[in-house]
Amino acid sequence: MRIDIGGTEEGNPPALDAILLDVDVVVLDIDDTLYLERDYVHSGFDAVGQWVRAELEIDDFAALAWAAFEAGTRGRIFDEVLRSYGRPFDAAVITEMVAQYRDHSPAIALADDALSAIERWHGTVAMAAVTDGPIASQRAKAEALRLDAWIPLVVFTATLGYGMGKPHPAAFELVQQQIGIAGQRCAYVADNPVKDFVGPKQLGWRTVRVRRPLGLHADVDNGPDVDHEIASFDQLDCAR
């Protein structure tokens, strides 16, 4: 199978002209690759906001959390928003809010370009997915995106054991074993150059970075383990 990264038509980045990736397996990341992760964040804040409204009688938590996220706050948004109300909250409250966030059924959907590519490739090329993150969250995302309708193998690195998440190559080794193919015939399409491409590159995989303008890692520079960069799956064309 050939992945042809086009660049000959008007509007495509000229740097992608005539780049061909000859692979038999396309492996996909999920967050900010198949959909925008900010949509999951927004969905999660809405779910937490409903719990906060019912349990703490606070109505505007979701809106304030989203505003903090949009302003660049990361990691301790729940703590900071609760602190802004000037009321003491037990640590158990934060623990439950995190659980509500991770366990909610997300309102997310495949990006149009990702869906189009998956539909093109379905039945033509072997596909798999490798994703990091809390297992409940990632499984809920995969279910919401209906990945099981298209992708027979989804590797959740959280199930592989401590320290086996990206950038460790364990998940990519598992894909090779499950599909029965050498790394040189595999390509990984993902978004985060800090951790996504180290493992597959060690195994000889081809790597393609999707840099979506609203992706959480859009401002991170590529490292030496990124072979090619695209802004949309529309720049990838698969044909036997």
C-alpha positions as a Markdown table, in Angstrom:
| # | Residue | x | y | z |
|---|---|---|---|---|
| 1 | Met | 0.0 | 0.0 | 0.0 |
| 2 | Arg | 1.2 | 3.5 | -0.6 |
| 3 | Ile | 0.4 | 6.7 | 1.3 |
| 4 | Asp | 0.9 | 9.5 | -1.1 |
| 5 | Ile | 1.3 | 12.9 | 0.7 |
| 6 | Gly | 0.2 | 15.2 | -2.0 |
| 7 | Gly | 1.4 | 18.7 | -2.8 |
| 8 | Thr | 0.9 | 19.2 | -6.5 |
| 9 | Glu | -2.5 | 20.8 | -6.3 |
| 10 | Glu | -2.9 | 24.4 | -5.6 |
| 11 | Gly | -3.1 | 25.2 | -1.9 |
| 12 | Asn | -1.1 | 22.2 | -0.6 |
| 13 | Pro | 2.2 | 22.9 | 1.1 |
| 14 | Pro | 4.9 | 22.7 | -1.5 |
| 15 | Ala | 7.3 | 21.0 | 1.0 |
| 16 | Leu | 5.1 | 17.9 | 0.8 |
| 17 | Asp | 5.5 | 17.5 | -3.0 |
| 18 | Ala | 6.2 | 14.0 | -4.1 |
| 19 | Ile | 6.6 | 12.5 | -0.6 |
| 20 | Leu | 5.6 | 8.8 | -0.6 |
| 21 | Leu | 5.4 | 6.5 | 2.4 |
| 22 | Asp | 5.3 | 2.9 | 1.3 |
| 23 | Val | 3.7 | 1.1 | 4.2 |
| 24 | Asp | 1.2 | -1.7 | 4.8 |
| 25 | Val | -0.2 | -0.5 | 8.2 |
| 26 | Val | -1.4 | 2.9 | 9.2 |
| 27 | Val | -1.5 | 3.4 | 13.0 |
| 28 | Leu | -3.3 | 6.4 | 14.4 |
| 29 | Asp | -3.2 | 8.5 | 17.6 |
| 30 | Ile | -6.5 | 9.7 | 18.9 |
| 31 | Asp | -6.3 | 13.0 | 20.8 |
| 32 | Asp | -5.8 | 16.0 | 18.5 |
| 33 | Thr | -5.2 | 13.6 | 15.6 |
| 34 | Leu | -8.7 | 12.1 | 14.9 |
| 35 | Tyr | -10.6 | 14.9 | 16.7 |
| 36 | Leu | -9.7 | 18.1 | 18.6 |
| 37 | Glu | -8.9 | 17.4 | 22.3 |
| 38 | Arg | -10.3 | 20.7 | 23.3 |
| 39 | Asp | -13.7 | 19.4 | 22.4 |
| 40 | Tyr | -13.2 | 16.6 | 25.0 |
| 41 | Val | -12.1 | 19.2 | 27.5 |
| 42 | His | -15.2 | 21.3 | 26.9 |
| 43 | Ser | -17.4 | 18.2 | 27.2 |
| 44 | Gly | -15.7 | 17.2 | 30.4 |
| 45 | Phe | -16.2 | 20.6 | 32.0 |
| 46 | Asp | -19.9 | 20.4 | 31.1 |
| 47 | Ala | -20.1 | 17.1 | 32.9 |
| 48 | Val | -18.3 | 18.3 | 35.9 |
| 49 | Gly | -20.4 | 21.5 | 35.9 |
| 50 | Gln | -23.6 | 19.4 | 36.1 |
| 51 | Trp | -22.2 | 17.5 | 39.2 |
| 52 | Val | -21.0 | 20.8 | 40.8 |
| 53 | Arg | -24.4 | 22.4 | 40.2 |
| 54 | Ala | -26.2 | 19.4 | 41.9 |
| 55 | Glu | -23.8 | 18.8 | 44.7 |
| 56 | Leu | -22.3 | 22.3 | 45.5 |
| 57 | Glu | -25.1 | 24.5 | 44.2 |
| 58 | Ile | -22.7 | 26.4 | 41.9 |
| 59 | Asp | -24.1 | 27.3 | 38.5 |
| 60 | Asp | -21.3 | 28.7 | 36.5 |
| 61 | Phe | -18.4 | 26.3 | 37.1 |
| 62 | Ala | -18.2 | 24.9 | 33.6 |
| 63 | Ala | -18.1 | 28.4 | 32.0 |
| 64 | Leu | -15.4 | 29.5 | 34.4 |
| 65 | Ala | -13.3 | 26.4 | 33.9 |
| 66 | Trp | -13.5 | 26.8 | 30.1 |
| 67 | Ala | -12.5 | 30.4 | 30.4 |
| 68 | Ala | -9.5 | 29.4 | 32.5 |
| 69 | Phe | -8.6 | 26.7 | 29.9 |
| 70 | Glu | -8.9 | 29.2 | 27.1 |
| 71 | Ala | -6.6 | 31.6 | 29.0 |
| 72 | Gly | -3.9 | 28.9 | 29.1 |
| 73 | Thr | -4.4 | 27.4 | 32.6 |
| 74 | Arg | -3.5 | 23.7 | 32.7 |
| 75 | Gly | -3.3 | 21.1 | 35.4 |
| 76 | Arg | -5.1 | 22.7 | 38.3 |
| 77 | Ile | -8.1 | 24.3 | 36.7 |
| 78 | Phe | -10.6 | 22.7 | 39.2 |
| 79 | Asp | -8.7 | 23.9 | 42.2 |
| 80 | Glu | -8.3 | 27.4 | 40.9 |
| 81 | Val | -11.9 | 27.8 | 39.9 |
| 82 | Leu | -13.2 | 26.5 | 43.2 |
| 83 | Arg | -10.8 | 28.8 | 45.0 |
| 84 | Ser | -12.3 | 31.8 | 43.2 |
| 85 | Tyr | -15.6 | 31.2 | 45.0 |
| 86 | Gly | -14.0 | 32.0 | 48.3 |
| 87 | Arg | -15.3 | 28.8 | 49.9 |
| 88 | Pro | -13.4 | 26.0 | 51.5 |
| 89 | Phe | -13.6 | 22.6 | 49.7 |
| 90 | Asp | -12.5 | 19.2 | 50.9 |
| 91 | Ala | -9.9 | 17.4 | 48.8 |
| 92 | Ala | -12.4 | 14.7 | 48.2 |
| 93 | Val | -14.4 | 17.2 | 46.1 |
| 94 | Ile | -11.5 | 17.6 | 43.7 |
| 95 | Thr | -11.1 | 13.8 | 43.6 |
| 96 | Glu | -14.8 | 13.4 | 42.6 |
| 97 | Met | -14.6 | 16.1 | 40.0 |
| 98 | Val | -11.7 | 14.4 | 38.4 |
| 99 | Ala | -13.6 | 11.2 | 38.4 |
| 100 | Gln | -16.6 | 12.9 | 36.8 |
| 101 | Tyr | -14.4 | 14.3 | 34.1 |
| 102 | Arg | -12.6 | 11.1 | 33.3 |
| 103 | Asp | -15.7 | 8.9 | 33.4 |
| 104 | His | -18.1 | 11.0 | 31.5 |
| 105 | Ser | -19.5 | 10.0 | 28.1 |
| 106 | Pro | -17.8 | 12.6 | 25.8 |
| 107 | Ala | -19.6 | 14.7 | 23.2 |
| 108 | Ile | -17.0 | 14.4 | 20.5 |
| 109 | Ala | -16.8 | 13.3 | 16.9 |
| 110 | Leu | -14.2 | 12.5 | 14.3 |
| 111 | Ala | -12.9 | 15.5 | 12.4 |
| 112 | Asp | -14.2 | 15.6 | 8.9 |
| 113 | Asp | -10.8 | 15.1 | 7.3 |
| 114 | Ala | -10.1 | 12.1 | 9.6 |
| 115 | Leu | -13.4 | 10.4 | 8.9 |
| 116 | Ser | -12.9 | 10.9 | 5.2 |
| 117 | Ala | -9.4 | 9.3 | 5.4 |
| 118 | Ile | -10.6 | 6.4 | 7.5 |
| 119 | Glu | -13.5 | 5.7 | 5.1 |
| 120 | Arg | -11.0 | 5.8 | 2.2 |
| 121 | Trp | -8.7 | 3.3 | 3.9 |
| 122 | His | -11.2 | 1.0 | 5.4 |
| 123 | Gly | -10.9 | -2.5 | 3.8 |
| 124 | Thr | -7.8 | -1.3 | 1.8 |
| 125 | Val | -5.1 | -1.0 | 4.4 |
| 126 | Ala | -4.6 | -2.4 | 7.9 |
| 127 | Met | -5.4 | 0.1 | 10.5 |
| 128 | Ala | -4.7 | 0.3 | 14.3 |
| 129 | Ala | -4.6 | 3.0 | 17.0 |
| 130 | Val | -2.3 | 3.7 | 19.9 |
| 131 | Thr | -3.3 | 6.1 | 22.6 |
| 132 | Asp | -2.1 | 7.4 | 26.0 |
| 133 | Gly | -4.1 | 8.5 | 28.9 |
| 134 | Pro | -6.3 | 7.3 | 31.7 |
| 135 | Ile | -8.0 | 4.1 | 30.6 |
| 136 | Ala | -11.6 | 5.1 | 31.4 |
| 137 | Ser | -11.2 | 8.4 | 29.4 |
| 138 | Gln | -9.5 | 6.8 | 26.4 |
| 139 | Arg | -12.0 | 4.0 | 26.2 |
| 140 | Ala | -14.9 | 6.5 | 26.4 |
| 141 | Lys | -13.3 | 8.5 | 23.6 |
| 142 | Ala | -12.8 | 5.5 | 21.4 |
| 143 | Glu | -16.5 | 4.5 | 22.0 |
| 144 | Ala | -17.8 | 8.1 | 21.3 |
| 145 | Leu | -15.7 | 8.2 | 18.0 |
| 146 | Arg | -17.0 | 4.7 | 17.1 |
| 147 | Leu | -13.5 | 3.6 | 16.3 |
| 148 | Asp | -14.5 | -0.1 | 16.6 |
| 149 | Ala | -16.5 | 0.3 | 13.3 |
| 150 | Trp | -13.3 | 1.1 | 11.5 |
| 151 | Ile | -10.2 | 0.1 | 13.5 |
| 152 | Pro | -9.9 | -3.5 | 14.7 |
| 153 | Leu | -7.0 | -3.0 | 17.0 |
| 154 | Val | -6.8 | -0.1 | 19.6 |
| 155 | Val | -3.9 | -0.2 | 22.0 |
| 156 | Phe | -4.5 | 1.7 | 25.3 |
| 157 | Thr | -1.1 | 2.1 | 26.7 |
| 158 | Ala | -2.5 | 2.4 | 30.2 |
| 159 | Thr | -3.2 | -1.3 | 30.1 |
| 160 | Leu | 0.4 | -2.3 | 29.3 |
| 161 | Gly | 1.8 | -1.6 | 32.8 |
| 162 | Tyr | 3.6 | 1.2 | 34.6 |
| 163 | Gly | 6.1 | 3.1 | 32.4 |
| 164 | Met | 4.8 | 1.5 | 29.1 |
| 165 | Gly | 3.1 | 4.6 | 27.8 |
| 166 | Lys | 4.5 | 6.8 | 25.1 |
| 167 | Pro | 7.4 | 7.4 | 24.4 |
| 168 | His | 8.1 | 3.8 | 25.3 |
| 169 | Pro | 7.9 | 1.5 | 22.2 |
| 170 | Ala | 5.9 | -1.3 | 23.9 |
| 171 | Ala | 2.6 | -0.3 | 22.3 |
| 172 | Phe | 4.1 | -0.2 | 18.8 |
| 173 | Glu | 5.9 | -3.5 | 19.4 |
| 174 | Leu | 2.5 | -5.0 | 20.3 |
| 175 | Val | 1.0 | -3.7 | 17.1 |
| 176 | Gln | 3.7 | -5.3 | 15.1 |
| 177 | Gln | 3.2 | -8.6 | 16.9 |
| 178 | Gln | -0.6 | -8.5 | 16.6 |
| 179 | Ile | -0.6 | -7.7 | 12.8 |
| 180 | Gly | 2.5 | -9.7 | 12.1 |
| 181 | Ile | 4.5 | -7.0 | 10.2 |
| 182 | Ala | 7.9 | -5.4 | 10.5 |
| 183 | Gly | 8.3 | -1.8 | 11.6 |
| 184 | Gln | 9.6 | -0.6 | 8.3 |
| 185 | Arg | 6.1 | -1.3 | 6.8 |
| 186 | Cys | 4.3 | 0.8 | 9.5 |
| 187 | Ala | 3.4 | 4.5 | 9.7 |
| 188 | Tyr | 2.3 | 6.3 | 12.8 |
| 189 | Val | 0.2 | 9.5 | 12.4 |
| 190 | Ala | 0.0 | 11.6 | 15.6 |
| 191 | Asp | 0.2 | 15.1 | 16.9 |
| 192 | Asn | 2.6 | 15.5 | 19.8 |
| 193 | Pro | 6.3 | 15.6 | 18.8 |
| 194 | Val | 7.4 | 15.5 | 22.5 |
| 195 | Lys | 6.4 | 11.8 | 23.0 |
| 196 | Asp | 4.4 | 10.4 | 20.1 |
| 197 | Phe | 7.1 | 9.5 | 17.6 |
| 198 | Val | 10.1 | 8.4 | 19.8 |
| 199 | Gly | 8.9 | 4.8 | 20.2 |
| 200 | Pro | 7.8 | 4.0 | 16.7 |
| 201 | Lys | 10.9 | 5.7 | 15.2 |
| 202 | Gln | 13.1 | 3.4 | 17.3 |
| 203 | Leu | 11.4 | 0.5 | 15.5 |
| 204 | Gly | 11.9 | 1.8 | 12.1 |
| 205 | Trp | 8.4 | 3.2 | 11.5 |
| 206 | Arg | 7.6 | 6.1 | 9.3 |
| 207 | Thr | 6.1 | 9.1 | 11.2 |
| 208 | Val | 3.7 | 11.8 | 10.2 |
| 209 | Arg | 2.8 | 14.7 | 12.5 |
| 210 | Val | -0.7 | 16.2 | 12.2 |
| 211 | Arg | -0.4 | 19.8 | 13.4 |
| 212 | Arg | -4.0 | 21.0 | 13.7 |
| 213 | Pro | -4.2 | 24.8 | 14.3 |
| 214 | Leu | -6.3 | 24.3 | 17.5 |
| 215 | Gly | -4.4 | 21.3 | 18.8 |
| 216 | Leu | -3.0 | 21.5 | 22.3 |
| 217 | His | 0.5 | 20.9 | 21.0 |
| 218 | Ala | 0.3 | 23.0 | 17.9 |
| 219 | Asp | 3.1 | 25.3 | 19.0 |
| 220 | Val | 5.6 | 22.5 | 19.8 |
| 221 | Asp | 8.4 | 22.2 | 17.3 |
| 222 | Asn | 9.1 | 19.0 | 15.5 |
| 223 | Gly | 12.0 | 16.8 | 16.6 |
| 224 | Pro | 14.3 | 14.6 | 14.6 |
| 225 | Asp | 11.8 | 11.7 | 14.8 |
| 226 | Val | 9.1 | 13.4 | 12.8 |
| 227 | Asp | 9.5 | 12.5 | 9.1 |
| 228 | His | 6.7 | 14.6 | 7.6 |
| 229 | Glu | 4.1 | 17.2 | 8.8 |
| 230 | Ile | 0.6 | 17.8 | 7.6 |
| 231 | Ala | -2.2 | 20.1 | 8.7 |
| 232 | Ser | -5.0 | 17.8 | 7.6 |
| 233 | Phe | -5.7 | 14.2 | 6.6 |
| 234 | Asp | -6.8 | 15.6 | 3.3 |
| 235 | Gln | -3.1 | 15.7 | 2.5 |
| 236 | Leu | -2.9 | 11.9 | 2.7 |
| 237 | Asp | -4.0 | 9.7 | -0.1 |
| 238 | Cys | -3.8 | 5.9 | 0.2 |
| 239 | Ala | -3.9 | 3.6 | -2.8 |
| 240 | Arg | -2.8 | 0.1 | -3.5 |
